[in-house]
Amino acid sequence: MYKSRIKRLEERVESLEKVSAQPVKILYSGRSIGENIKTRRQSLGMTQEDLAGAIGIGRSMVAQIERGSKIPNMMLGRDIARVLGCGMEKLLEEA
């Protein structure tokens, strides 16, 4: 009984591993939050490392946010907006 369950679980894991998941971009009003963050950061002459250090996260997290594969929660969004010198609504605006 257990061997057949384990076999089915192994088969399921194998099939899930074969599926390639593409990152999902979450859009708000046609432009992603990450694109707005990137544009604002670059206009201020900041690197991803500068932004990451100022808000206490890793540079890779900033890169994921800017690509749209991660979406910041409200507290992180607030911190990002503060460092970028704008309100959160600015990060949600359409271009």
PDB file of N, CA, C and O in Angstrom:
ATOM      1  N   MET A   1       0.819  -1.192   0.000  1.00  0.00           N
ATOM      2  CA  MET A   1       0.000   0.000   0.000  1.00  0.00           C
ATOM      3  C   MET A   1       0.868   1.265   0.000  1.00  0.00           C
ATOM      4  O   MET A   1       0.666   2.167  -0.812  1.00  0.00           O
ATOM      5  N   TYR A   2       1.827   1.315   0.913  1.00  0.00           N
ATOM      6  CA  TYR A   2       2.676   2.501   1.010  1.00  0.00           C
ATOM      7  C   TYR A   2       3.594   2.645  -0.198  1.00  0.00           C
ATOM      8  O   TYR A   2       3.888   3.756  -0.639  1.00  0.00           O
ATOM      9  N   LYS A   3       4.048   1.503  -0.731  1.00  0.00           N
ATOM     10  CA  LYS A   3       4.932   1.559  -1.886  1.00  0.00           C
ATOM     11  C   LYS A   3       4.217   2.166  -3.089  1.00  0.00           C
ATOM     12  O   LYS A   3       4.810   2.935  -3.846  1.00  0.00           O
ATOM     13  N   SER A   4       2.955   1.822  -3.261  1.00  0.00           N
ATOM     14  CA  SER A   4       2.211   2.389  -4.396  1.00  0.00           C
ATOM     15  C   SER A   4       1.972   3.882  -4.191  1.00  0.00           C
ATOM     16  O   SER A   4       2.004   4.646  -5.155  1.00  0.00           O
ATOM     17  N   ARG A   5       1.737   4.303  -2.973  1.00  0.00           N
ATOM     18  CA  ARG A   5       1.568   5.742  -2.673  1.00  0.00           C
ATOM     19  C   ARG A   5       2.852   6.502  -2.944  1.00  0.00           C
ATOM     20  O   ARG A   5       2.835   7.581  -3.535  1.00  0.00           O
ATOM     21  N   ILE A   6       3.956   5.936  -2.511  1.00  0.00           N
ATOM     22  CA  ILE A   6       5.255   6.571  -2.720  1.00  0.00           C
ATOM     23  C   ILE A   6       5.548   6.668  -4.210  1.00  0.00           C
ATOM     24  O   ILE A   6       6.031   7.693  -4.691  1.00  0.00           O
ATOM     25  N   LYS A   7       5.254   5.601  -4.933  1.00  0.00           N
ATOM     26  CA  LYS A   7       5.481   5.606  -6.379  1.00  0.00           C
ATOM     27  C   LYS A   7       4.664   6.706  -7.047  1.00  0.00           C
ATOM     28  O   LYS A   7       5.185   7.424  -7.901  1.00  0.00           O
ATOM     29  N   ARG A   8       3.384   6.854  -6.673  1.00  0.00           N
ATOM     30  CA  ARG A   8       2.538   7.899  -7.250  1.00  0.00           C
ATOM     31  C   ARG A   8       3.055   9.289  -6.892  1.00  0.00           C
ATOM     32  O   ARG A   8       3.040  10.193  -7.727  1.00  0.00           O
ATOM     33  N   LEU A   9       3.507   9.459  -5.669  1.00  0.00           N
ATOM     34  CA  LEU A   9       4.071  10.749  -5.254  1.00  0.00           C
ATOM     35  C   LEU A   9       5.335  11.065  -6.043  1.00  0.00           C
ATOM     36  O   LEU A   9       5.527  12.202  -6.473  1.00  0.00           O
ATOM     37  N   GLU A  10       6.191  10.082  -6.235  1.00  0.00           N
ATOM     38  CA  GLU A  10       7.408  10.294  -7.013  1.00  0.00           C
ATOM     39  C   GLU A  10       7.080  10.685  -8.453  1.00  0.00           C
ATOM     40  O   GLU A  10       7.722  11.567  -9.023  1.00  0.00           O
ATOM     41  N   GLU A  11       6.083  10.029  -9.034  1.00  0.00           N
ATOM     42  CA  GLU A  11       5.668  10.360 -10.392  1.00  0.00           C
ATOM     43  C   GLU A  11       5.126  11.777 -10.467  1.00  0.00           C
ATOM     44  O   GLU A  11       5.391  12.502 -11.426  1.00  0.00           O
ATOM     45  N   ARG A  12       4.377  12.163  -9.466  1.00  0.00           N
ATOM     46  CA  ARG A  12       3.808  13.520  -9.423  1.00  0.00           C
ATOM     47  C   ARG A  12       4.918  14.571  -9.309  1.00  0.00           C
ATOM     48  O   ARG A  12       4.879  15.597  -9.988  1.00  0.00           O
ATOM     49  N   VAL A  13       5.885  14.312  -8.464  1.00  0.00           N
ATOM     50  CA  VAL A  13       7.012  15.228  -8.294  1.00  0.00           C
ATOM     51  C   VAL A  13       7.776  15.358  -9.608  1.00  0.00           C
ATOM     52  O   VAL A  13       8.144  16.463 -10.007  1.00  0.00           O
ATOM     53  N   GLU A  14       8.014  14.243 -10.275  1.00  0.00           N
ATOM     54  CA  GLU A  14       8.714  14.279 -11.560  1.00  0.00           C
ATOM     55  C   GLU A  14       7.950  15.105 -12.584  1.00  0.00           C
ATOM     56  O   GLU A  14       8.547  15.890 -13.321  1.00  0.00           O
ATOM     57  N   SER A  15       6.633  14.932 -12.631  1.00  0.00           N
ATOM     58  CA  SER A  15       5.852  15.697 -13.610  1.00  0.00           C
ATOM     59  C   SER A  15       5.843  17.188 -13.267  1.00  0.00           C
ATOM     60  O   SER A  15       5.851  18.026 -14.169  1.00  0.00           O
ATOM     61  N   LEU A  16       5.829  17.522 -11.997  1.00  0.00           N
ATOM     62  CA  LEU A  16       5.869  18.927 -11.596  1.00  0.00           C
ATOM     63  C   LEU A  16       7.225  19.550 -11.898  1.00  0.00           C
ATOM     64  O   LEU A  16       7.301  20.723 -12.264  1.00  0.00           O
ATOM     65  N   GLU A  17       8.285  18.783 -11.750  1.00  0.00           N
ATOM     66  CA  GLU A  17       9.624  19.292 -12.033  1.00  0.00           C
ATOM     67  C   GLU A  17       9.817  19.594 -13.512  1.00  0.00           C
ATOM     68  O   GLU A  17      10.626  20.451 -13.869  1.00  0.00           O
ATOM     69  N   LYS A  18       9.084  18.901 -14.371  1.00  0.00           N
ATOM     70  CA  LYS A  18       9.204  19.097 -15.814  1.00  0.00           C
ATOM     71  C   LYS A  18       8.484  20.349 -16.289  1.00  0.00           C
ATOM     72  O   LYS A  18       8.800  20.867 -17.360  1.00  0.00           O
ATOM     73  N   VAL A  19       7.531  20.842 -15.523  1.00  0.00           N
ATOM     74  CA  VAL A  19       6.778  22.029 -15.904  1.00  0.00           C
ATOM     75  C   VAL A  19       7.657  23.257 -15.685  1.00  0.00           C
ATOM     76  O   VAL A  19       8.165  23.471 -14.584  1.00  0.00           O
ATOM     77  N   SER A  20       7.834  24.055 -16.723  1.00  0.00           N
ATOM     78  CA  SER A  20       8.643  25.268 -16.563  1.00  0.00           C
ATOM     79  C   SER A  20       7.718  26.424 -16.230  1.00  0.00           C
ATOM     80  O   SER A  20       6.851  26.789 -17.024  1.00  0.00           O
ATOM     81  N   ALA A  21       7.906  26.979 -15.084  1.00  0.00           N
ATOM     82  CA  ALA A  21       7.061  28.091 -14.641  1.00  0.00           C
ATOM     83  C   ALA A  21       7.683  29.409 -15.054  1.00  0.00           C
ATOM     84  O   ALA A  21       8.828  29.694 -14.701  1.00  0.00           O
ATOM     85  N   GLN A  22       6.951  30.205 -15.789  1.00  0.00           N
ATOM     86  CA  GLN A  22       7.391  31.541 -16.171  1.00  0.00           C
ATOM     87  C   GLN A  22       6.983  32.514 -15.075  1.00  0.00           C
ATOM     88  O   GLN A  22       5.897  32.381 -14.511  1.00  0.00           O
ATOM     89  N   PRO A  23       7.838  33.499 -14.759  1.00  0.00           N
ATOM     90  CA  PRO A  23       7.449  34.480 -13.750  1.00  0.00           C
ATOM     91  C   PRO A  23       6.217  35.252 -14.220  1.00  0.00           C
ATOM     92  O   PRO A  23       6.053  35.549 -15.404  1.00  0.00           O
ATOM     93  N   VAL A  24       5.384  35.555 -13.279  1.00  0.00           N
ATOM     94  CA  VAL A  24       4.163  36.288 -13.572  1.00  0.00           C
ATOM     95  C   VAL A  24       4.398  37.757 -13.283  1.00  0.00           C
ATOM     96  O   VAL A  24       4.868  38.116 -12.203  1.00  0.00           O
ATOM     97  N   LYS A  25       4.076  38.603 -14.240  1.00  0.00           N
ATOM     98  CA  LYS A  25       4.160  40.036 -14.025  1.00  0.00           C
ATOM     99  C   LYS A  25       2.796  40.528 -13.596  1.00  0.00           C
ATOM    100  O   LYS A  25       1.802  40.310 -14.289  1.00  0.00           O
ATOM    101  N   ILE A  26       2.747  41.180 -12.473  1.00  0.00           N
ATOM    102  CA  ILE A  26       1.496  41.741 -12.017  1.00  0.00           C
ATOM    103  C   ILE A  26       1.464  43.194 -12.463  1.00  0.00           C
ATOM    104  O   ILE A  26       2.355  43.978 -12.137  1.00  0.00           O
ATOM    105  N   LEU A  27       0.441  43.534 -13.205  1.00  0.00           N
ATOM    106  CA  LEU A  27       0.329  44.879 -13.754  1.00  0.00           C
ATOM    107  C   LEU A  27      -0.727  45.671 -13.018  1.00  0.00           C
ATOM    108  O   LEU A  27      -1.732  45.121 -12.567  1.00  0.00           O
ATOM    109  N   TYR A  28      -0.500  46.932 -12.902  1.00  0.00           N
ATOM    110  CA  TYR A  28      -1.484  47.851 -12.354  1.00  0.00           C
ATOM    111  C   TYR A  28      -1.587  48.981 -13.354  1.00  0.00           C
ATOM    112  O   TYR A  28      -0.605  49.687 -13.586  1.00  0.00           O
ATOM    113  N   SER A  29      -2.723  49.166 -13.937  1.00  0.00           N
ATOM    114  CA  SER A  29      -2.955  50.218 -14.929  1.00  0.00           C
ATOM    115  C   SER A  29      -2.006  50.128 -16.118  1.00  0.00           C
ATOM    116  O   SER A  29      -1.587  51.156 -16.651  1.00  0.00           O
ATOM    117  N   GLY A  30      -1.666  48.927 -16.535  1.00  0.00           N
ATOM    118  CA  GLY A  30      -0.880  48.759 -17.743  1.00  0.00           C
ATOM    119  C   GLY A  30       0.622  48.806 -17.564  1.00  0.00           C
ATOM    120  O   GLY A  30       1.345  48.461 -18.499  1.00  0.00           O
ATOM    121  N   ARG A  31       1.116  49.203 -16.447  1.00  0.00           N
ATOM    122  CA  ARG A  31       2.560  49.247 -16.224  1.00  0.00           C
ATOM    123  C   ARG A  31       2.855  48.571 -14.889  1.00  0.00           C
ATOM    124  O   ARG A  31       2.140  48.779 -13.909  1.00  0.00           O
ATOM    125  N   SER A  32       3.893  47.776 -14.857  1.00  0.00           N
ATOM    126  CA  SER A  32       4.172  47.045 -13.631  1.00  0.00           C
ATOM    127  C   SER A  32       4.792  47.954 -12.568  1.00  0.00           C
ATOM    128  O   SER A  32       5.458  48.944 -12.872  1.00  0.00           O
ATOM    129  N   ILE A  33       4.553  47.588 -11.346  1.00  0.00           N
ATOM    130  CA  ILE A  33       5.114  48.304 -10.203  1.00  0.00           C
ATOM    131  C   ILE A  33       6.642  48.258 -10.290  1.00  0.00           C
ATOM    132  O   ILE A  33       7.325  49.244 -10.013  1.00  0.00           O
ATOM    133  N   GLY A  34       7.155  47.103 -10.677  1.00  0.00           N
ATOM    134  CA  GLY A  34       8.607  46.943 -10.795  1.00  0.00           C
ATOM    135  C   GLY A  34       9.219  47.890 -11.814  1.00  0.00           C
ATOM    136  O   GLY A  34      10.296  48.440 -11.582  1.00  0.00           O
ATOM    137  N   GLU A  35       8.545  48.085 -12.936  1.00  0.00           N
ATOM    138  CA  GLU A  35       9.050  49.018 -13.946  1.00  0.00           C
ATOM    139  C   GLU A  35       9.079  50.439 -13.401  1.00  0.00           C
ATOM    140  O   GLU A  35      10.015  51.192 -13.668  1.00  0.00           O
ATOM    141  N   ASN A  36       8.052  50.803 -12.637  1.00  0.00           N
ATOM    142  CA  ASN A  36       8.027  52.143 -12.030  1.00  0.00           C
ATOM    143  C   ASN A  36       9.153  52.316 -11.018  1.00  0.00           C
ATOM    144  O   ASN A  36       9.786  53.370 -10.956  1.00  0.00           O
ATOM    145  N   ILE A  37       9.398  51.281 -10.228  1.00  0.00           N
ATOM    146  CA  ILE A  37      10.487  51.345  -9.250  1.00  0.00           C
ATOM    147  C   ILE A  37      11.825  51.489  -9.974  1.00  0.00           C
ATOM    148  O   ILE A  37      12.653  52.319  -9.597  1.00  0.00           O
ATOM    149  N   LYS A  38      12.031  50.687 -11.006  1.00  0.00           N
ATOM    150  CA  LYS A  38      13.286  50.735 -11.754  1.00  0.00           C
ATOM    151  C   LYS A  38      13.496  52.108 -12.387  1.00  0.00           C
ATOM    152  O   LYS A  38      14.581  52.681 -12.289  1.00  0.00           O
ATOM    153  N   THR A  39      12.457  52.633 -13.034  1.00  0.00           N
ATOM    154  CA  THR A  39      12.561  53.945 -13.683  1.00  0.00           C
ATOM    155  C   THR A  39      12.899  55.023 -12.665  1.00  0.00           C
ATOM    156  O   THR A  39      13.780  55.849 -12.903  1.00  0.00           O
ATOM    157  N   ARG A  40      12.207  55.018 -11.535  1.00  0.00           N
ATOM    158  CA  ARG A  40      12.432  56.020 -10.488  1.00  0.00           C
ATOM    159  C   ARG A  40      13.846  55.882  -9.916  1.00  0.00           C
ATOM    160  O   ARG A  40      14.544  56.878  -9.722  1.00  0.00           O
ATOM    161  N   ARG A  41      14.258  54.643  -9.650  1.00  0.00           N
ATOM    162  CA  ARG A  41      15.596  54.390  -9.090  1.00  0.00           C
ATOM    163  C   ARG A  41      16.679  54.890 -10.042  1.00  0.00           C
ATOM    164  O   ARG A  41      17.624  55.558  -9.622  1.00  0.00           O
ATOM    165  N   GLN A  42      16.537  54.567 -11.319  1.00  0.00           N
ATOM    166  CA  GLN A  42      17.538  54.980 -12.298  1.00  0.00           C
ATOM    167  C   GLN A  42      17.563  56.499 -12.474  1.00  0.00           C
ATOM    168  O   GLN A  42      18.626  57.086 -12.673  1.00  0.00           O
ATOM    169  N   SER A  43      16.394  57.130 -12.400  1.00  0.00           N
ATOM    170  CA  SER A  43      16.363  58.594 -12.542  1.00  0.00           C
ATOM    171  C   SER A  43      17.079  59.285 -11.392  1.00  0.00           C
ATOM    172  O   SER A  43      17.542  60.417 -11.533  1.00  0.00           O
ATOM    173  N   LEU A  44      17.171  58.608 -10.258  1.00  0.00           N
ATOM    174  CA  LEU A  44      17.879  59.151  -9.098  1.00  0.00           C
ATOM    175  C   LEU A  44      19.358  58.753  -9.094  1.00  0.00           C
ATOM    176  O   LEU A  44      20.111  59.151  -8.206  1.00  0.00           O
ATOM    177  N   GLY A  45      19.767  57.967 -10.091  1.00  0.00           N
ATOM    178  CA  GLY A  45      21.162  57.532 -10.169  1.00  0.00           C
ATOM    179  C   GLY A  45      21.528  56.463  -9.156  1.00  0.00           C
ATOM    180  O   GLY A  45      22.699  56.304  -8.811  1.00  0.00           O
ATOM    181  N   MET A  46      20.530  55.728  -8.677  1.00  0.00           N
ATOM    182  CA  MET A  46      20.775  54.675  -7.689  1.00  0.00           C
ATOM    183  C   MET A  46      20.962  53.337  -8.385  1.00  0.00           C
ATOM    184  O   MET A  46      20.360  53.078  -9.427  1.00  0.00           O
ATOM    185  N   THR A  47      21.793  52.499  -7.807  1.00  0.00           N
ATOM    186  CA  THR A  47      21.920  51.124  -8.277  1.00  0.00           C
ATOM    187  C   THR A  47      20.943  50.256  -7.495  1.00  0.00           C
ATOM    188  O   THR A  47      20.364  50.696  -6.502  1.00  0.00           O
ATOM    189  N   GLN A  48      20.769  49.035  -7.946  1.00  0.00           N
ATOM    190  CA  GLN A  48      19.941  48.099  -7.192  1.00  0.00           C
ATOM    191  C   GLN A  48      20.535  47.864  -5.810  1.00  0.00           C
ATOM    192  O   GLN A  48      19.805  47.721  -4.829  1.00  0.00           O
ATOM    193  N   GLU A  49      21.840  47.825  -5.736  1.00  0.00           N
ATOM    194  CA  GLU A  49      22.509  47.624  -4.445  1.00  0.00           C
ATOM    195  C   GLU A  49      22.254  48.797  -3.504  1.00  0.00           C
ATOM    196  O   GLU A  49      22.060  48.603  -2.304  1.00  0.00           O
ATOM    197  N   ASP A  50      22.254  50.027  -4.056  1.00  0.00           N
ATOM    198  CA  ASP A  50      21.969  51.208  -3.230  1.00  0.00           C
ATOM    199  C   ASP A  50      20.574  51.108  -2.618  1.00  0.00           C
ATOM    200  O   ASP A  50      20.389  51.320  -1.420  1.00  0.00           O
ATOM    201  N   LEU A  51      19.604  50.784  -3.459  1.00  0.00           N
ATOM    202  CA  LEU A  51      18.221  50.683  -2.985  1.00  0.00           C
ATOM    203  C   LEU A  51      18.077  49.557  -1.975  1.00  0.00           C
ATOM    204  O   LEU A  51      17.445  49.721  -0.932  1.00  0.00           O
ATOM    205  N   ALA A  52      18.663  48.418  -2.292  1.00  0.00           N
ATOM    206  CA  ALA A  52      18.573  47.265  -1.393  1.00  0.00           C
ATOM    207  C   ALA A  52      19.164  47.588  -0.020  1.00  0.00           C
ATOM    208  O   ALA A  52      18.569  47.272   1.010  1.00  0.00           O
ATOM    209  N   GLY A  53      20.331  48.213  -0.016  1.00  0.00           N
ATOM    210  CA  GLY A  53      20.977  48.560   1.249  1.00  0.00           C
ATOM    211  C   GLY A  53      20.172  49.561   2.060  1.00  0.00           C
ATOM    212  O   GLY A  53      20.140  49.491   3.289  1.00  0.00           O
ATOM    213  N   ALA A  54      19.525  50.487   1.376  1.00  0.00           N
ATOM    214  CA  ALA A  54      18.758  51.518   2.075  1.00  0.00           C
ATOM    215  C   ALA A  54      17.501  50.959   2.736  1.00  0.00           C
ATOM    216  O   ALA A  54      17.027  51.512   3.729  1.00  0.00           O
ATOM    217  N   ILE A  55      16.960  49.871   2.197  1.00  0.00           N
ATOM    218  CA  ILE A  55      15.733  49.316   2.785  1.00  0.00           C
ATOM    219  C   ILE A  55      15.949  47.989   3.489  1.00  0.00           C
ATOM    220  O   ILE A  55      15.015  47.421   4.054  1.00  0.00           O
ATOM    221  N   GLY A  56      17.194  47.488   3.454  1.00  0.00           N
ATOM    222  CA  GLY A  56      17.521  46.293   4.223  1.00  0.00           C
ATOM    223  C   GLY A  56      17.104  44.977   3.588  1.00  0.00           C
ATOM    224  O   GLY A  56      16.743  44.034   4.292  1.00  0.00           O
ATOM    225  N   ILE A  57      17.150  44.906   2.261  1.00  0.00           N
ATOM    226  CA  ILE A  57      16.892  43.643   1.573  1.00  0.00           C
ATOM    227  C   ILE A  57      18.056  43.358   0.645  1.00  0.00           C
ATOM    228  O   ILE A  57      18.945  44.196   0.496  1.00  0.00           O
ATOM    229  N   GLY A  58      18.068  42.208   0.028  1.00  0.00           N
ATOM    230  CA  GLY A  58      19.141  41.848  -0.892  1.00  0.00           C
ATOM    231  C   GLY A  58      18.944  42.453  -2.276  1.00  0.00           C
ATOM    232  O   GLY A  58      17.822  42.754  -2.682  1.00  0.00           O
ATOM    233  N   ARG A  59      20.052  42.624  -2.993  1.00  0.00           N
ATOM    234  CA  ARG A  59      19.971  43.162  -4.339  1.00  0.00           C
ATOM    235  C   ARG A  59      19.145  42.267  -5.246  1.00  0.00           C
ATOM    236  O   ARG A  59      18.435  42.757  -6.124  1.00  0.00           O
ATOM    237  N   SER A  60      19.231  40.958  -5.040  1.00  0.00           N
ATOM    238  CA  SER A  60      18.467  40.038  -5.879  1.00  0.00           C
ATOM    239  C   SER A  60      16.958  40.225  -5.680  1.00  0.00           C
ATOM    240  O   SER A  60      16.180  40.034  -6.615  1.00  0.00           O
ATOM    241  N   MET A  61      16.552  40.593  -4.477  1.00  0.00           N
ATOM    242  CA  MET A  61      15.129  40.864  -4.227  1.00  0.00           C
ATOM    243  C   MET A  61      14.687  42.099  -5.011  1.00  0.00           C
ATOM    244  O   MET A  61      13.596  42.112  -5.580  1.00  0.00           O
ATOM    245  N   VAL A  62      15.524  43.134  -5.043  1.00  0.00           N
ATOM    246  CA  VAL A  62      15.207  44.333  -5.829  1.00  0.00           C
ATOM    247  C   VAL A  62      15.080  43.953  -7.303  1.00  0.00           C
ATOM    248  O   VAL A  62      14.161  44.404  -7.986  1.00  0.00           O
ATOM    249  N   ALA A  63      15.997  43.127  -7.789  1.00  0.00           N
ATOM    250  CA  ALA A  63      15.957  42.694  -9.190  1.00  0.00           C
ATOM    251  C   ALA A  63      14.673  41.925  -9.485  1.00  0.00           C
ATOM    252  O   ALA A  63      14.059  42.115 -10.535  1.00  0.00           O
ATOM    253  N   GLN A  64      14.270  41.061  -8.563  1.00  0.00           N
ATOM    254  CA  GLN A  64      13.038  40.292  -8.751  1.00  0.00           C
ATOM    255  C   GLN A  64      11.812  41.196  -8.753  1.00  0.00           C
ATOM    256  O   GLN A  64      10.879  40.973  -9.525  1.00  0.00           O
ATOM    257  N   ILE A  65      11.807  42.205  -7.904  1.00  0.00           N
ATOM    258  CA  ILE A  65      10.699  43.158  -7.869  1.00  0.00           C
ATOM    259  C   ILE A  65      10.638  43.927  -9.181  1.00  0.00           C
ATOM    260  O   ILE A  65       9.566  44.096  -9.761  1.00  0.00           O
ATOM    261  N   GLU A  66      11.782  44.387  -9.639  1.00  0.00           N
ATOM    262  CA  GLU A  66      11.813  45.161 -10.877  1.00  0.00           C
ATOM    263  C   GLU A  66      11.422  44.320 -12.090  1.00  0.00           C
ATOM    264  O   GLU A  66      10.818  44.838 -13.029  1.00  0.00           O
ATOM    265  N   ARG A  67      11.758  43.040 -12.080  1.00  0.00           N
ATOM    266  CA  ARG A  67      11.367  42.140 -13.173  1.00  0.00           C
ATOM    267  C   ARG A  67       9.892  41.783 -13.112  1.00  0.00           C
ATOM    268  O   ARG A  67       9.302  41.385 -14.116  1.00  0.00           O
ATOM    269  N   GLY A  68       9.299  41.926 -11.937  1.00  0.00           N
ATOM    270  CA  GLY A  68       7.892  41.586 -11.780  1.00  0.00           C
ATOM    271  C   GLY A  68       7.645  40.182 -11.289  1.00  0.00           C
ATOM    272  O   GLY A  68       6.498  39.740 -11.242  1.00  0.00           O
ATOM    273  N   SER A  69       8.700  39.464 -10.921  1.00  0.00           N
ATOM    274  CA  SER A  69       8.501  38.114 -10.407  1.00  0.00           C
ATOM    275  C   SER A  69       8.192  38.118  -8.910  1.00  0.00           C
ATOM    276  O   SER A  69       7.736  37.111  -8.368  1.00  0.00           O
ATOM    277  N   LYS A  70       8.435  39.228  -8.252  1.00  0.00           N
ATOM    278  CA  LYS A  70       8.048  39.415  -6.840  1.00  0.00           C
ATOM    279  C   LYS A  70       7.336  40.753  -6.731  1.00  0.00           C
ATOM    280  O   LYS A  70       7.676  41.708  -7.430  1.00  0.00           O
ATOM    281  N   ILE A  71       6.363  40.815  -5.863  1.00  0.00           N
ATOM    282  CA  ILE A  71       5.622  42.051  -5.607  1.00  0.00           C
ATOM    283  C   ILE A  71       5.846  42.429  -4.148  1.00  0.00           C
ATOM    284  O   ILE A  71       5.627  41.606  -3.259  1.00  0.00           O
ATOM    285  N   PRO A  72       6.277  43.654  -3.890  1.00  0.00           N
ATOM    286  CA  PRO A  72       6.517  44.045  -2.494  1.00  0.00           C
ATOM    287  C   PRO A  72       5.219  44.140  -1.709  1.00  0.00           C
ATOM    288  O   PRO A  72       4.187  44.554  -2.238  1.00  0.00           O
ATOM    289  N   ASN A  73       5.283  43.751  -0.431  1.00  0.00           N
ATOM    290  CA  ASN A  73       4.115  43.941   0.423  1.00  0.00           C
ATOM    291  C   ASN A  73       3.999  45.427   0.759  1.00  0.00           C
ATOM    292  O   ASN A  73       4.846  46.223   0.351  1.00  0.00           O
ATOM    293  N   MET A  74       2.974  45.798   1.487  1.00  0.00           N
ATOM    294  CA  MET A  74       2.713  47.216   1.770  1.00  0.00           C
ATOM    295  C   MET A  74       3.856  47.883   2.533  1.00  0.00           C
ATOM    296  O   MET A  74       4.230  49.013   2.221  1.00  0.00           O
ATOM    297  N   MET A  75       4.406  47.201   3.518  1.00  0.00           N
ATOM    298  CA  MET A  75       5.481  47.807   4.312  1.00  0.00           C
ATOM    299  C   MET A  75       6.737  47.998   3.473  1.00  0.00           C
ATOM    300  O   MET A  75       7.397  49.033   3.565  1.00  0.00           O
ATOM    301  N   LEU A  76       7.070  47.000   2.654  1.00  0.00           N
ATOM    302  CA  LEU A  76       8.245  47.118   1.793  1.00  0.00           C
ATOM    303  C   LEU A  76       8.004  48.180   0.723  1.00  0.00           C
ATOM    304  O   LEU A  76       8.909  48.950   0.397  1.00  0.00           O
ATOM    305  N   GLY A  77       6.796  48.225   0.178  1.00  0.00           N
ATOM    306  CA  GLY A  77       6.451  49.258  -0.797  1.00  0.00           C
ATOM    307  C   GLY A  77       6.592  50.653  -0.207  1.00  0.00           C
ATOM    308  O   GLY A  77       7.079  51.571  -0.867  1.00  0.00           O
ATOM    309  N   ARG A  78       6.166  50.802   1.029  1.00  0.00           N
ATOM    310  CA  ARG A  78       6.300  52.086   1.721  1.00  0.00           C
ATOM    311  C   ARG A  78       7.760  52.466   1.869  1.00  0.00           C
ATOM    312  O   ARG A  78       8.129  53.618   1.638  1.00  0.00           O
ATOM    313  N   ASP A  79       8.599  51.504   2.256  1.00  0.00           N
ATOM    314  CA  ASP A  79      10.025  51.769   2.425  1.00  0.00           C
ATOM    315  C   ASP A  79      10.692  52.124   1.097  1.00  0.00           C
ATOM    316  O   ASP A  79      11.517  53.035   1.033  1.00  0.00           O
ATOM    317  N   ILE A  80      10.331  51.401   0.043  1.00  0.00           N
ATOM    318  CA  ILE A  80      10.884  51.687  -1.280  1.00  0.00           C
ATOM    319  C   ILE A  80      10.496  53.096  -1.711  1.00  0.00           C
ATOM    320  O   ILE A  80      11.338  53.863  -2.177  1.00  0.00           O
ATOM    321  N   ALA A  81       9.220  53.432  -1.553  1.00  0.00           N
ATOM    322  CA  ALA A  81       8.749  54.771  -1.937  1.00  0.00           C
ATOM    323  C   ALA A  81       9.470  55.853  -1.143  1.00  0.00           C
ATOM    324  O   ALA A  81       9.837  56.889  -1.698  1.00  0.00           O
ATOM    325  N   ARG A  82       9.672  55.622   0.137  1.00  0.00           N
ATOM    326  CA  ARG A  82      10.357  56.611   0.986  1.00  0.00           C
ATOM    327  C   ARG A  82      11.782  56.847   0.486  1.00  0.00           C
ATOM    328  O   ARG A  82      12.219  57.991   0.361  1.00  0.00           O
ATOM    329  N   VAL A  83      12.504  55.761   0.199  1.00  0.00           N
ATOM    330  CA  VAL A  83      13.886  55.878  -0.273  1.00  0.00           C
ATOM    331  C   VAL A  83      13.928  56.553  -1.645  1.00  0.00           C
ATOM    332  O   VAL A  83      14.847  57.319  -1.935  1.00  0.00           O
ATOM    333  N   LEU A  84      12.939  56.270  -2.480  1.00  0.00           N
ATOM    334  CA  LEU A  84      12.896  56.859  -3.816  1.00  0.00           C
ATOM    335  C   LEU A  84      12.296  58.268  -3.816  1.00  0.00           C
ATOM    336  O   LEU A  84      12.205  58.906  -4.865  1.00  0.00           O
ATOM    337  N   GLY A  85      11.891  58.747  -2.648  1.00  0.00           N
ATOM    338  CA  GLY A  85      11.398  60.117  -2.514  1.00  0.00           C
ATOM    339  C   GLY A  85      10.055  60.361  -3.171  1.00  0.00           C
ATOM    340  O   GLY A  85       9.819  61.423  -3.747  1.00  0.00           O
ATOM    341  N   CYS A  86       9.173  59.369  -3.082  1.00  0.00           N
ATOM    342  CA  CYS A  86       7.842  59.541  -3.664  1.00  0.00           C
ATOM    343  C   CYS A  86       6.829  58.802  -2.800  1.00  0.00           C
ATOM    344  O   CYS A  86       7.196  58.103  -1.856  1.00  0.00           O
ATOM    345  N   GLY A  87       5.578  58.960  -3.124  1.00  0.00           N
ATOM    346  CA  GLY A  87       4.525  58.225  -2.436  1.00  0.00           C
ATOM    347  C   GLY A  87       4.294  56.885  -3.113  1.00  0.00           C
ATOM    348  O   GLY A  87       4.692  56.683  -4.260  1.00  0.00           O
ATOM    349  N   MET A  88       3.658  55.982  -2.408  1.00  0.00           N
ATOM    350  CA  MET A  88       3.376  54.669  -2.988  1.00  0.00           C
ATOM    351  C   MET A  88       2.500  54.789  -4.227  1.00  0.00           C
ATOM    352  O   MET A  88       2.622  53.985  -5.151  1.00  0.00           O
ATOM    353  N   GLU A  89       1.624  55.777  -4.256  1.00  0.00           N
ATOM    354  CA  GLU A  89       0.757  55.936  -5.416  1.00  0.00           C
ATOM    355  C   GLU A  89       1.557  56.217  -6.683  1.00  0.00           C
ATOM    356  O   GLU A  89       1.124  55.862  -7.779  1.00  0.00           O
ATOM    357  N   LYS A  90       2.716  56.849  -6.543  1.00  0.00           N
ATOM    358  CA  LYS A  90       3.583  57.126  -7.683  1.00  0.00           C
ATOM    359  C   LYS A  90       4.114  55.820  -8.280  1.00  0.00           C
ATOM    360  O   LYS A  90       4.284  55.709  -9.494  1.00  0.00           O
ATOM    361  N   LEU A  91       4.372  54.835  -7.416  1.00  0.00           N
ATOM    362  CA  LEU A  91       4.871  53.562  -7.891  1.00  0.00           C
ATOM    363  C   LEU A  91       3.769  52.745  -8.587  1.00  0.00           C
ATOM    364  O   LEU A  91       4.055  51.807  -9.331  1.00  0.00           O
ATOM    365  N   LEU A  92       2.529  53.111  -8.335  1.00  0.00           N
ATOM    366  CA  LEU A  92       1.394  52.394  -8.934  1.00  0.00           C
ATOM    367  C   LEU A  92       0.862  53.077 -10.185  1.00  0.00           C
ATOM    368  O   LEU A  92      -0.030  52.548 -10.849  1.00  0.00           O
ATOM    369  N   GLU A  93       1.401  54.249 -10.513  1.00  0.00           N
ATOM    370  CA  GLU A  93       0.878  55.010 -11.652  1.00  0.00           C
ATOM    371  C   GLU A  93       1.197  54.367 -12.981  1.00  0.00           C
ATOM    372  O   GLU A  93       2.171  53.631 -13.140  1.00  0.00           O
ATOM    373  N   GLU A  94       0.328  54.680 -13.931  1.00  0.00           N
ATOM    374  CA  GLU A  94       0.563  54.284 -15.313  1.00  0.00           C
ATOM    375  C   GLU A  94       1.553  55.265 -15.914  1.00  0.00           C
ATOM    376  O   GLU A  94       1.581  56.435 -15.533  1.00  0.00           O
ATOM    377  N   ALA A  95       2.363  54.795 -16.847  1.00  0.00           N
ATOM    378  CA  ALA A  95       3.368  55.660 -17.486  1.00  0.00           C
ATOM    379  C   ALA A  95       2.719  56.761 -18.286  1.00  0.00           C
ATOM    380  O   ALA A  95       3.414  57.579 -18.889  1.00  0.00           O
TER     381      ALA A  95
END
